[in-house]
Amino acid sequence: MIARWRRSGIRYGFIIASVALAVATNVTLSHIGQKTLNTLLPLMDASVSITLQLTRFHLWFEEYVRGDPNVTLDDVWGHYHDAQHSIARMRIAAQPSGLSRYGPQPSVTNNLDRLEAILLQLRTIGEARQMARNDSATINTLDAAFETIISQAFEVAAAIKDDLHALTQSNNRFLRTISIVMNVGFVVVGGFALLILHRLDIQRSAAQLSLNKLARGIDQSPASIMITDTSGIIEYVNPKFLSVTGYRLDEVVGQNPRILKSGHTSQEEYRTLWRTISSGEDWHGEFLNTHKDGGTYWERASISPIRDENGEICNFVAVKEDITERKRQEERLNQSRELFTKAFQSSPNLIALSHPDTGEHVDVNNAWLTALKFKRDEVIGHTAFELDIWADLHDREHILDELNVHGRIHNFEARLKAKDGTIVECIISSEPIVMGPKTLVLWTANDITERRQSEREVERQRSMFEAIFRGIPDAVVYTNVNRQIVATNPGLHEIFGYRENELVGKKTNVLYASEEEFIRQGRLRFHQGAQNENKPYVVNYRRKDGTVFSGETLGTPVHDKQGEILGFIGVIRDITQRIQIERELVHAKEEAEYANYAKSQFLANMSHELRTPLNAIIGFADMIKIEAFGPIKNDKYASYIDDIGTSGKHLLDIITDILDVSKIEAGHLDLVTEAVDLHDIVAACRTLMDTQALSKNITIEEDLPADLPLLDADPLRLKQIVINLLSNAIKFNVENGAIKIEGLVNGAGGLVFIVSDTGIGMDHRAMPQALEPFGQISDITTRPHEGSGLGLNLSRSLMELHGGRLELESALENGTAVTCIFPPERTLSRPLSGKSVHNSSR
């Protein structure tokens, strides 16, 4: 039993010793493994940092190339220097004193050297691209080279990561081998168990190392990171996600990302997103999401699928960057651009933007196009010289000199030429203006063409006024509001005998016949009511030699734009001779009126004396003709009696017409009007005239509508008019001719009566003579027709007494038409309600 105990003791002692030795060995190996981990951990962190910084450098460089105004070169090169710093940390940690004892490291060192060389190439390409920013071909080449080299940088970084991973595995194998050898040598069962446990610890430590490294990278990331399963359920979010959204971890894990939806993104865009990531591709885009508190924020997201060891998609990871501030800046920039665009296009001034180096137009506003009559596509990309808009090349040379010296133009007056050759006068200014990454030249031109034309018109009018002022033969004086003389014209000097320097500055009382006249005219003329009358008046003036004369004066106030009176212009005409002529004319008029009155009185008095013997002659001729007291035995006496009767009646008609003309001229002929039917008047007149018409085989046609209205007229005078017109139509007609009598109502409602014939007519130059009293177209010795020439004139006068007018139309050998037009107020409607009141009008 003691031996068994000894053996047991030895065995247990051996076991204990083996265990102790194994424990000691494992403690040693654990120390070595821990030191290995402490050495490799910074290297792994640095490799992750390198990859992250290269990714940021790549992304920010692309944003800068796209022209993002929020990304500067300092931001891009900041990430570049961070990557260099991470390489330097790895190089320090990978020195032989620290790394060589735990496994191979030359490939890590070589890859670090390669990575540093690639970074230098990227630096060179970036600087070259910045210098060649205006050369698009070089920029495209450099961008392609940059993408190739950055891909190499990612490959080298991945190789470093793989080398570190291999180094970790190598050290793990090295420690594992030593542990197995030593534990087998000292202990079989316990050591093996401990070895297995220790191996598990080492593997657990390595896994924990990778997990801790990834966790620290995700937790410390400045971007929001979210991991979901394949159905979109959130499994993980980092602290940045929580700080951005305002949610707690337990509020988002297990939820769908739709809790962040604001409604801004369409369902079609979400479907496109899911199709992209479900097919294994990355998706990049922007979201307008909602905070927990209801506020919104913008994010730029990159969503990628995560695959398991079998290549199957098991999760999705979203890396998101808060771009709210950038969006606000973009919105403010867009608003500023919109305001600038509206101001640019709506400005009445001519505005253009051009390249400072080439002078090519980038844009012009509508006022520019309207004034110079170009289309937009004719202007953009062309210089002002190519468009030939400089009317004077000296203006262009001056502007170029000013730009070269001062870099700007201020209020330079130039003449531009429109497309159609029209000259546009402008005041031009220019300033350099920064538009995003570009500097352009802003040109503004104020179109002063109308103003210059107005100035020239004012100067023309001033010159014209000066010429008129100096050239008027009448006396012209310009005074201020205090009636002090400011200027006089040569006509005043000639009329009054003064020189201009003798009058300027003095009051106008020196021109008046007396001081009382000056004061009286001031009270009468120099007040607001009189200034608006603008009527001439007569004033007595005194010349320098003391003689007094009457002057017809017209005074006009001169106003400014506000209507205030600046002074007065007076025009004085010496009417001494005119007054004398007027007196003589008055005297001649009085004598003519007296002679006319005497003529009218003579004719009125003679009418009875002439009619009495004529009536006796006509009466006795008729008695002899009817053989009242016995037969006439000689036929020649019968013929003589007919001639005596006809001649007497003709002479009586002429005397009657002369008497009527005299009465009308004297204003003694009164109308006795009543409602008259034109049908009755024409019928009565035809009874008297048909015999004369038949003697020449002339037909008379009537065109008088049955519903022709009645006429308020003197029936006797109306018959006289119709008989005169019919008599002329028969007298001057041809054998077998025709006469037409028409009646109608014109558009104004007045009754119109027309008598037309097919007779010999007259030349249009002879018609005014035919309308004059005693007007005869032919000489008395050559005309074939009888007549006194009073018919048309008397008819026209009688029409005028009725308020109407008589119009004559005629053409030689084409007949004559006489139109009598009565005023609408003499038209009476049918049926006649009773006898109309007789009116007496003159």
Solvent accessible surface area in square Angstrom, and as a share of the most:
residue,aa,sasa,rsa
1,M,135,0.60
2,I,121,0.61
3,A,44,0.34
4,R,118,0.43
5,W,154,0.54
6,R,139,0.51
7,R,139,0.51
8,S,16,0.11
9,G,37,0.36
10,I,109,0.55
11,R,116,0.43
12,Y,119,0.45
13,G,30,0.29
14,F,111,0.46
15,I,62,0.32
16,I,114,0.58
17,A,55,0.43
18,S,2,0.01
19,V,44,0.25
20,A,54,0.42
21,L,60,0.30
22,A,0,0.00
23,V,68,0.39
24,A,54,0.42
25,T,6,0.04
26,N,15,0.08
27,V,95,0.54
28,T,73,0.43
29,L,4,0.02
30,S,51,0.33
31,H,123,0.55
32,I,54,0.27
33,G,12,0.11
34,Q,95,0.42
35,K,89,0.38
36,T,5,0.03
37,L,32,0.16
38,N,86,0.44
39,T,26,0.15
40,L,1,0.01
41,L,51,0.25
42,P,61,0.38
43,L,0,0.00
44,M,14,0.06
45,D,46,0.24
46,A,1,0.01
47,S,5,0.03
48,V,54,0.31
49,S,26,0.17
50,I,1,0.01
51,T,54,0.31
52,L,72,0.36
53,Q,21,0.09
54,L,1,0.00
55,T,49,0.28
56,R,53,0.19
57,F,0,0.00
58,H,32,0.14
59,L,95,0.47
60,W,72,0.25
61,F,7,0.03
62,E,42,0.19
63,E,27,0.12
64,Y,66,0.25
65,V,49,0.28
66,R,169,0.62
67,G,48,0.46
68,D,18,0.09
69,P,86,0.54
70,N,43,0.22
71,V,13,0.07
72,T,67,0.39
73,L,35,0.18
74,D,117,0.61
75,D,52,0.27
76,V,0,0.00
77,W,25,0.09
78,G,30,0.29
79,H,29,0.13
80,Y,4,0.01
81,H,92,0.41
82,D,64,0.33
83,A,0,0.00
84,Q,62,0.27
85,H,116,0.52
86,S,3,0.02
87,I,1,0.00
88,A,44,0.34
89,R,94,0.34
90,M,1,0.00
91,R,62,0.23
92,I,127,0.65
93,A,28,0.22
94,A,7,0.06
95,Q,80,0.36
96,P,81,0.51
97,S,87,0.56
98,G,26,0.25
99,L,0,0.00
100,S,55,0.36
101,R,145,0.53
102,Y,25,0.09
103,G,21,0.20
104,P,94,0.59
105,Q,31,0.14
106,P,80,0.50
107,S,57,0.37
108,V,2,0.01
109,T,46,0.27
110,N,86,0.44
111,N,14,0.07
112,L,1,0.00
113,D,66,0.34
114,R,130,0.47
115,L,0,0.00
116,E,67,0.30
117,A,47,0.37
118,I,9,0.05
119,L,1,0.01
120,L,110,0.55
121,Q,83,0.37
122,L,0,0.00
123,R,71,0.26
124,T,87,0.50
125,I,17,0.09
126,G,4,0.04
127,E,73,0.33
128,A,38,0.30
129,R,29,0.11
130,Q,76,0.34
131,M,169,0.75
132,A,22,0.17
133,R,174,0.64
134,N,145,0.74
135,D,67,0.35
136,S,79,0.51
137,A,68,0.53
138,T,49,0.28
139,I,22,0.11
140,N,98,0.50
141,T,92,0.53
142,L,27,0.14
143,D,35,0.18
144,A,61,0.48
145,A,36,0.28
146,F,2,0.01
147,E,71,0.32
148,T,77,0.45
149,I,21,0.11
150,I,2,0.01
151,S,53,0.34
152,Q,73,0.32
153,A,0,0.00
154,F,61,0.25
155,E,116,0.52
156,V,1,0.01
157,A,4,0.03
158,A,49,0.38
159,A,33,0.26
160,I,1,0.01
161,K,101,0.43
162,D,90,0.46
163,D,33,0.17
164,L,0,0.00
165,H,100,0.45
166,A,57,0.44
167,L,4,0.02
168,T,12,0.07
169,Q,69,0.31
170,S,29,0.18
171,N,3,0.01
172,N,18,0.09
173,R,127,0.46
174,F,111,0.46
175,L,4,0.02
176,R,55,0.20
177,T,78,0.45
178,I,49,0.25
179,S,1,0.01
180,I,65,0.33
181,V,98,0.56
182,M,66,0.30
183,N,1,0.01
184,V,98,0.56
185,G,57,0.55
186,F,74,0.31
187,V,5,0.03
188,V,108,0.62
189,V,120,0.69
190,G,21,0.20
191,G,0,0.00
192,F,117,0.49
193,A,48,0.37
194,L,53,0.26
195,L,4,0.02
196,I,65,0.33
197,L,101,0.50
198,H,23,0.10
199,R,81,0.30
200,L,79,0.39
201,D,68,0.35
202,I,25,0.13
203,Q,91,0.41
204,R,141,0.51
205,S,43,0.28
206,A,18,0.14
207,A,63,0.49
208,Q,82,0.36
209,L,19,0.10
210,S,58,0.38
211,L,108,0.54
212,N,53,0.27
213,K,19,0.08
214,L,108,0.54
215,A,41,0.32
216,R,88,0.32
217,G,32,0.30
218,I,29,0.15
219,D,63,0.32
220,Q,136,0.60
221,S,16,0.11
222,P,79,0.50
223,A,18,0.14
224,S,3,0.02
225,I,16,0.08
226,M,14,0.06
227,I,34,0.17
228,T,9,0.05
229,D,35,0.18
230,T,71,0.41
231,S,75,0.49
232,G,1,0.01
233,I,62,0.32
234,I,2,0.01
235,E,89,0.40
236,Y,68,0.26
237,V,4,0.02
238,N,0,0.00
239,P,71,0.45
240,K,75,0.32
241,F,1,0.00
242,L,40,0.20
243,S,86,0.55
244,V,14,0.08
245,T,1,0.00
246,G,46,0.44
247,Y,41,0.15
248,R,139,0.51
249,L,90,0.45
250,D,102,0.53
251,E,47,0.21
252,V,0,0.00
253,V,62,0.36
254,G,43,0.42
255,Q,82,0.37
256,N,30,0.15
257,P,36,0.23
258,R,154,0.56
259,I,53,0.27
260,L,5,0.03
261,K,72,0.31
262,S,45,0.29
263,G,63,0.60
264,H,109,0.49
265,T,18,0.10
266,S,55,0.35
267,Q,101,0.45
268,E,89,0.40
269,E,94,0.42
270,Y,42,0.16
271,R,125,0.46
272,T,56,0.33
273,L,10,0.05
274,W,93,0.33
275,R,138,0.50
276,T,28,0.16
277,I,4,0.02
278,S,64,0.41
279,S,76,0.49
280,G,21,0.20
281,E,106,0.47
282,D,77,0.40
283,W,40,0.14
284,H,127,0.57
285,G,20,0.19
286,E,63,0.28
287,F,18,0.08
288,L,33,0.17
289,N,9,0.05
290,T,27,0.16
291,H,50,0.22
292,K,97,0.41
293,D,125,0.65
294,G,49,0.47
295,G,33,0.31
296,T,70,0.41
297,Y,4,0.01
298,W,53,0.19
299,E,0,0.00
300,R,64,0.24
301,A,1,0.01
302,S,35,0.23
303,I,18,0.09
304,S,29,0.19
305,P,23,0.14
306,I,60,0.31
307,R,124,0.45
308,D,52,0.27
309,E,162,0.73
310,N,117,0.60
311,G,33,0.32
312,E,111,0.50
313,I,42,0.21
314,C,49,0.30
315,N,26,0.13
316,F,11,0.04
317,V,32,0.18
318,A,4,0.03
319,V,64,0.37
320,K,8,0.03
321,E,74,0.33
322,D,68,0.35
323,I,8,0.04
324,T,18,0.11
325,E,90,0.41
326,R,34,0.12
327,K,45,0.19
328,R,127,0.46
329,Q,75,0.33
330,E,45,0.20
331,E,96,0.43
332,R,124,0.45
333,L,62,0.31
334,N,83,0.43
335,Q,92,0.41
336,S,63,0.41
337,R,120,0.44
338,E,92,0.41
339,L,122,0.61
340,F,61,0.26
341,T,70,0.41
342,K,119,0.51
343,A,61,0.47
344,F,8,0.03
345,Q,48,0.21
346,S,88,0.57
347,S,23,0.15
348,P,121,0.76
349,N,57,0.29
350,L,4,0.02
351,I,19,0.10
352,A,3,0.03
353,L,8,0.04
354,S,6,0.04
355,H,67,0.30
356,P,73,0.46
357,D,136,0.70
358,T,83,0.48
359,G,29,0.28
360,E,66,0.30
361,H,13,0.06
362,V,55,0.32
363,D,40,0.21
364,V,0,0.00
365,N,0,0.00
366,N,77,0.39
367,A,21,0.16
368,W,13,0.05
369,L,25,0.12
370,T,105,0.61
371,A,20,0.15
372,L,0,0.00
373,K,98,0.41
374,F,25,0.10
375,K,139,0.59
376,R,85,0.31
377,D,115,0.60
378,E,57,0.25
379,V,0,0.00
380,I,64,0.32
381,G,37,0.35
382,H,77,0.34
383,T,25,0.14
384,A,19,0.15
385,F,115,0.48
386,E,110,0.49
387,L,26,0.13
388,D,80,0.41
389,I,8,0.04
390,W,28,0.10
391,A,35,0.27
392,D,49,0.26
393,L,97,0.48
394,H,135,0.60
395,D,20,0.10
396,R,69,0.25
397,E,90,0.41
398,H,76,0.34
399,I,3,0.02
400,L,74,0.37
401,D,86,0.45
402,E,52,0.23
403,L,41,0.20
404,N,126,0.65
405,V,113,0.65
406,H,114,0.51
407,G,36,0.34
408,R,108,0.40
409,I,5,0.03
410,H,146,0.65
411,N,93,0.48
412,F,42,0.17
413,E,77,0.34
414,A,1,0.01
415,R,107,0.39
416,L,8,0.04
417,K,60,0.25
418,A,4,0.03
419,K,110,0.47
420,D,91,0.47
421,G,41,0.39
422,T,66,0.38
423,I,58,0.30
424,V,9,0.05
425,E,21,0.10
426,C,0,0.00
427,I,39,0.20
428,I,8,0.04
429,S,23,0.15
430,S,2,0.01
431,E,76,0.34
432,P,68,0.43
433,I,40,0.20
434,V,108,0.62
435,M,62,0.28
436,G,47,0.45
437,P,131,0.82
438,K,122,0.52
439,T,68,0.39
440,L,10,0.05
441,V,20,0.11
442,L,39,0.20
443,W,51,0.18
444,T,43,0.25
445,A,9,0.07
446,N,66,0.34
447,D,64,0.33
448,I,3,0.02
449,T,22,0.13
450,E,138,0.62
451,R,111,0.41
452,R,47,0.17
453,Q,96,0.43
454,S,59,0.38
455,E,82,0.37
456,R,127,0.46
457,E,63,0.28
458,V,98,0.56
459,E,87,0.39
460,R,126,0.46
461,Q,84,0.37
462,R,126,0.46
463,S,50,0.32
464,M,88,0.39
465,F,101,0.42
466,E,67,0.30
467,A,64,0.50
468,I,87,0.44
469,F,11,0.05
470,R,89,0.32
471,G,57,0.55
472,I,48,0.24
473,P,113,0.71
474,D,16,0.08
475,A,0,0.00
476,V,3,0.02
477,V,9,0.05
478,Y,53,0.20
479,T,7,0.04
480,N,41,0.21
481,V,79,0.46
482,N,90,0.46
483,R,28,0.10
484,Q,67,0.30
485,I,3,0.01
486,V,67,0.38
487,A,24,0.18
488,T,0,0.00
489,N,0,0.00
490,P,63,0.40
491,G,5,0.05
492,L,0,0.00
493,H,42,0.19
494,E,148,0.66
495,I,28,0.14
496,F,0,0.00
497,G,44,0.42
498,Y,39,0.15
499,R,147,0.53
500,E,53,0.24
501,N,118,0.61
502,E,41,0.18
503,L,1,0.00
504,V,70,0.40
505,G,48,0.46
506,K,105,0.44
507,K,92,0.39
508,T,12,0.07
509,N,49,0.25
510,V,51,0.29
511,L,3,0.02
512,Y,24,0.09
513,A,14,0.11
514,S,46,0.30
515,E,86,0.38
516,E,124,0.55
517,E,21,0.09
518,F,21,0.09
519,I,84,0.43
520,R,101,0.37
521,Q,2,0.01
522,G,15,0.15
523,R,165,0.60
524,L,77,0.38
525,R,66,0.24
526,F,67,0.28
527,H,87,0.39
528,Q,109,0.48
529,G,42,0.40
530,A,14,0.11
531,Q,24,0.11
532,N,106,0.54
533,E,97,0.44
534,N,88,0.45
535,K,140,0.59
536,P,82,0.52
537,Y,36,0.14
538,V,80,0.46
539,V,2,0.01
540,N,69,0.35
541,Y,5,0.02
542,R,95,0.35
543,R,58,0.21
544,K,103,0.44
545,D,108,0.56
546,G,32,0.31
547,T,67,0.39
548,V,77,0.44
549,F,9,0.04
550,S,26,0.17
551,G,0,0.00
552,E,40,0.18
553,T,8,0.05
554,L,62,0.31
555,G,27,0.26
556,T,56,0.32
557,P,18,0.12
558,V,44,0.25
559,H,87,0.39
560,D,47,0.24
561,K,199,0.84
562,Q,146,0.65
563,G,44,0.42
564,E,113,0.51
565,I,44,0.23
566,L,90,0.45
567,G,0,0.00
568,F,22,0.09
569,I,35,0.18
570,G,11,0.11
571,V,43,0.25
572,I,6,0.03
573,R,120,0.44
574,D,50,0.26
575,I,4,0.02
576,T,75,0.44
577,Q,137,0.61
578,R,88,0.32
579,I,43,0.22
580,Q,91,0.40
581,I,79,0.40
582,E,76,0.34
583,R,156,0.57
584,E,97,0.43
585,L,110,0.55
586,V,82,0.47
587,H,106,0.47
588,A,52,0.40
589,K,120,0.51
590,E,100,0.45
591,E,96,0.43
592,A,61,0.47
593,E,88,0.39
594,Y,157,0.60
595,A,60,0.46
596,N,61,0.31
597,Y,126,0.48
598,A,45,0.35
599,K,84,0.35
600,S,9,0.06
601,Q,68,0.30
602,F,115,0.48
603,L,41,0.20
604,A,50,0.39
605,N,95,0.49
606,M,58,0.26
607,S,13,0.09
608,H,125,0.56
609,E,103,0.46
610,L,71,0.35
611,R,78,0.28
612,T,74,0.43
613,P,64,0.40
614,L,13,0.07
615,N,77,0.40
616,A,45,0.35
617,I,81,0.41
618,I,19,0.10
619,G,31,0.30
620,F,132,0.55
621,A,4,0.03
622,D,59,0.31
623,M,68,0.30
624,I,77,0.39
625,K,120,0.51
626,I,129,0.66
627,E,77,0.35
628,A,53,0.41
629,F,179,0.75
630,G,32,0.31
631,P,99,0.62
632,I,39,0.20
633,K,194,0.82
634,N,69,0.35
635,D,122,0.63
636,K,133,0.57
637,Y,125,0.47
638,A,43,0.33
639,S,59,0.38
640,Y,116,0.44
641,I,16,0.08
642,D,61,0.32
643,D,87,0.45
644,I,77,0.39
645,G,8,0.07
646,T,93,0.54
647,S,69,0.45
648,G,5,0.05
649,K,106,0.45
650,H,73,0.32
651,L,84,0.42
652,L,41,0.20
653,D,84,0.43
654,I,38,0.19
655,I,16,0.08
656,T,42,0.25
657,D,25,0.13
658,I,45,0.23
659,L,14,0.07
660,D,7,0.04
661,V,15,0.08
662,S,7,0.05
663,K,73,0.31
664,I,35,0.18
665,E,92,0.41
666,A,34,0.26
667,G,24,0.23
668,H,111,0.49
669,L,8,0.04
670,D,62,0.32
671,L,0,0.00
672,V,78,0.45
673,T,0,0.00
674,E,51,0.23
675,A,19,0.15
676,V,7,0.04
677,D,31,0.16
678,L,1,0.01
679,H,53,0.24
680,D,91,0.47
681,I,7,0.03
682,V,0,0.00
683,A,57,0.44
684,A,39,0.30
685,C,0,0.00
686,R,59,0.22
687,T,105,0.61
688,L,113,0.56
689,M,7,0.03
690,D,46,0.24
691,T,102,0.59
692,Q,89,0.39
693,A,3,0.02
694,L,134,0.67
695,S,87,0.56
696,K,44,0.19
697,N,92,0.47
698,I,6,0.03
699,T,90,0.52
700,I,22,0.11
701,E,102,0.46
702,E,75,0.34
703,D,69,0.36
704,L,24,0.12
705,P,55,0.35
706,A,95,0.74
707,D,113,0.58
708,L,4,0.02
709,P,21,0.13
710,L,10,0.05
711,L,0,0.00
712,D,22,0.11
713,A,0,0.00
714,D,9,0.05
715,P,32,0.20
716,L,118,0.59
717,R,32,0.12
718,L,1,0.00
719,K,72,0.30
720,Q,29,0.13
721,I,1,0.00
722,V,0,0.00
723,I,47,0.24
724,N,20,0.10
725,L,5,0.02
726,L,0,0.00
727,S,29,0.19
728,N,34,0.18
729,A,3,0.02
730,I,5,0.03
731,K,56,0.24
732,F,73,0.30
733,N,6,0.03
734,V,67,0.39
735,E,110,0.49
736,N,104,0.53
737,G,7,0.07
738,A,39,0.30
739,I,1,0.00
740,K,69,0.29
741,I,0,0.00
742,E,41,0.18
743,G,5,0.04
744,L,74,0.37
745,V,69,0.39
746,N,50,0.26
747,G,92,0.88
748,A,77,0.60
749,G,26,0.25
750,G,0,0.00
751,L,1,0.00
752,V,10,0.05
753,F,2,0.01
754,I,30,0.15
755,V,4,0.03
756,S,28,0.18
757,D,22,0.12
758,T,73,0.42
759,G,2,0.02
760,I,64,0.33
761,G,12,0.11
762,M,26,0.11
763,D,42,0.22
764,H,120,0.54
765,R,187,0.68
766,A,18,0.14
767,M,35,0.15
768,P,87,0.55
769,Q,89,0.40
770,A,9,0.07
771,L,24,0.12
772,E,89,0.40
773,P,49,0.31
774,F,111,0.46
775,G,13,0.13
776,Q,42,0.18
777,I,87,0.44
778,S,48,0.31
779,D,86,0.45
780,I,127,0.64
781,T,116,0.67
782,T,99,0.58
783,R,55,0.20
784,P,110,0.69
785,H,46,0.21
786,E,129,0.58
787,G,19,0.18
788,S,26,0.17
789,G,17,0.16
790,L,0,0.00
791,G,15,0.15
792,L,20,0.10
793,N,11,0.06
794,L,0,0.00
795,S,0,0.00
796,R,67,0.24
797,S,21,0.14
798,L,0,0.00
799,M,0,0.00
800,E,102,0.46
801,L,33,0.16
802,H,1,0.01
803,G,52,0.50
804,G,14,0.13
805,R,130,0.47
806,L,15,0.07
807,E,70,0.31
808,L,23,0.11
809,E,110,0.49
810,S,20,0.13
811,A,46,0.35
812,L,106,0.53
813,E,129,0.58
814,N,117,0.60
815,G,4,0.04
816,T,20,0.11
817,A,24,0.19
818,V,12,0.07
819,T,19,0.11
820,C,1,0.01
821,I,21,0.11
822,F,3,0.01
823,P,18,0.11
824,P,59,0.37
825,E,135,0.60
826,R,30,0.11
827,T,36,0.21
828,L,52,0.26
829,S,91,0.59
830,R,95,0.35
831,P,124,0.78
832,L,90,0.45
833,S,123,0.80
834,G,37,0.36
835,K,191,0.81
836,S,30,0.19
837,V,118,0.68
838,H,104,0.46
839,N,70,0.36
840,S,87,0.56
841,S,36,0.23
842,R,168,0.61
